[in-house]
Amino acid sequence: MKKYFILCLVALFPFSAFASDDWTWLRSYKGKSTNQLMLDKKFKNFLNNQIPIFSADFGMARNNKKTSLVEVTELTLGGPPDLITLPTETTLTAAACREHSCEEKAFFWANLGEKKSVIAIVHHIFQGKFAEGPQLFLASRSYECKDLPKEALKQLSLWLKSKNISPKMSRCLHLQSLTEPYVRSL
């Protein structure tokens, strides 16, 4: 009976449904460009599961239209790329800038062992208000703002420094519950 049940599960839910539990496939992108990763449909599905559901005006749509954080991440990770790195045995970073607007950038950090991630967006507009300098927006489904891993913040800081970016404002999406996210300044 147990074998029959397992066979039925496999037939109903293809193997790809279980693949999201395995993050080791991301290692194969070490040294490749972020664009190569963004062209992988598996990664786009992966991002949808990693980025909190949230919309705001980040200045990346016409008429002050709100854009989902997933869309903003795809826009900013999909332009001129950096190389993907594995700074430690269990962590991965990917970064790029928005096509035709390289002042807007994204940084993705993942702990492959713990299966947790953090996204950071560099932008200049938030909720319709333009800022003179860059702003940083952090979000994660895995961590609360106060619990962001030191390794993620270290890699983010190194990346910002390498791009000569000094954010004038930093915000973090706080998820007390998925139904009531709010943004707080850091």
N, C-alpha and C positions, 0 to 999 in steps of 0.2 A: 504494500500500500504506500509506503514511504517513497519508493522509487517512482511509482506512478505519479504521485503528487509533485515530485521534483521535475519529472518530464513535462507535466502539464504547465508548471511555472516557466520552464525554459521555452516552451512553445508559445505561451501567452506573452512573455516579456523577453524580447530578443536580447542577446548578449550585450549589445550596446547600451541597454538600459542600466546594466550593472557597471559599465565602464567608468561612470562618473565617480565611483568609489576609489578608483585607482588613478593616482596623479603621476605615476612614474613616466608616462608617455611624454610629459612636459620636458623631462631631461633630454630627450632627443633633439630639442631645439637649442641646446647650449651652443653658443657661437654663431647661431643663425640670426637673421634680422627679425625684428618684431613683425615686419610685414609678412614674412613667411608664416609666423604663428597666427596672425590675424586672418590669413587666407584659409586656415584650417577650420572647417565647419564645426569640428569637435570643440575647438577653443571658443568659438562664439557661443555655443551652447553652454560651455563651461562658465564663461563670463556671466551669462544670464543667471546662473545659479550662485555666483559669488558676489554679485553687486546688489546692494540693497535696492528695493523698489522705492524710488524717490525722483521727483521732478522739480526743476527750478529753472529760472532764466539764467543761464550761464553765458549769455551773449552769443550763442552758437546757432541761433535760429532767427528768422526774420520776425519783426514786429514784437519783440520782447516775449516771444512764445516760450513757454516752459518746455524743456527737453528732459527726457528721462536720463538718469545717471548712466544707464547702460548705453544709450545712444551717444552721450557725451564721451564716454570711455572709448567706444568704437571709433568715433571721429578722431579723437586725439591719439589713440594707439595705431590708427590706420595710415598715418602720414609718414613723412621721412623718419626712418627708424634708427634706433640704436641697436647694438648687438645684445642678444639675450645672454645673461650671465648666471652662473651658479656660484654665488659668493661663498657659500658653505656647502657641505655635503647635502644638506636638506632644504636649502632655500634657492629660489629662482627670482630674477628680476627681469622685467621687460619694460621698455620705454620708447616713446616716439613723440612726434609733435603733429599737430593738426595740419593737414595738407593746405597749402596756401595761407596758413596763419601759424607760423612756427613759434610764435610767442605763447600759444596755447599748447600745453603738453600733458602727457599722462605717464604715470609710473605705476607699475604693477609689481607687487611683491607677494610671493607665495611660500609658505612653509609646506614642502611636499610631504614631510613625515606626519605632521599634525593635520594636514589637509585644511589649512586656513590661509586666508589671503587679505591683503589690504590694497586699496587703490588710492592714488593721489592724482588730482587734476590741478594743473596750473592754468589760471584763467584771469580775466581782467574785469568781468562784469558779473555781478551777482544780484539777482532779483531786480534787474533793470538799472542798477547803480554801477557806473563806471568808476574804477579806481585807477589812480595814476600809476601804481606799481602792480606787480603780479600778486595774485591771491592764491592760496593753497586750499584745496578742498579734499579732506580725507574721508574715506568711507570703508566699511567692512561689514559683512554679515557675520563674521567670525569673532570680532572683538568689539568691545565698547571703547569709546574714545580714551578713557582713563587707563585701559588695559592694552593699548597697542604695544606690540613687542619691541623691545629695545633694538633687536636686530633689524626689524623693519624700519624703524626710525633712523637707525644708523645708515642703512643703505639708501634711504630716501635723502638724508642729509648729504651723503657723498654725491648722489646724483645731482641734487640741487646745486651743490658747490661746483661740480664739473660743468654744469650748464650756466654758471654764473647767475643763478636766480636767488634773490633774497626776498621772499614773500613779505608784503606789507601787512597782510592779514592772513590768518590761518583759521579754517573752520573744520569742524568734524561733525559728521552725521551721527547723531546719538540715537540708538535704537532701544529705548526702554521696552518697546513692543513693536512688532512689525506694522501695527496699525497706526501708531502715532510717532513716527520719526520726527525729530527736530534737530536743528542745526545749532551748534554752540561754537563760540569763538574759543580758540586755544590760547 
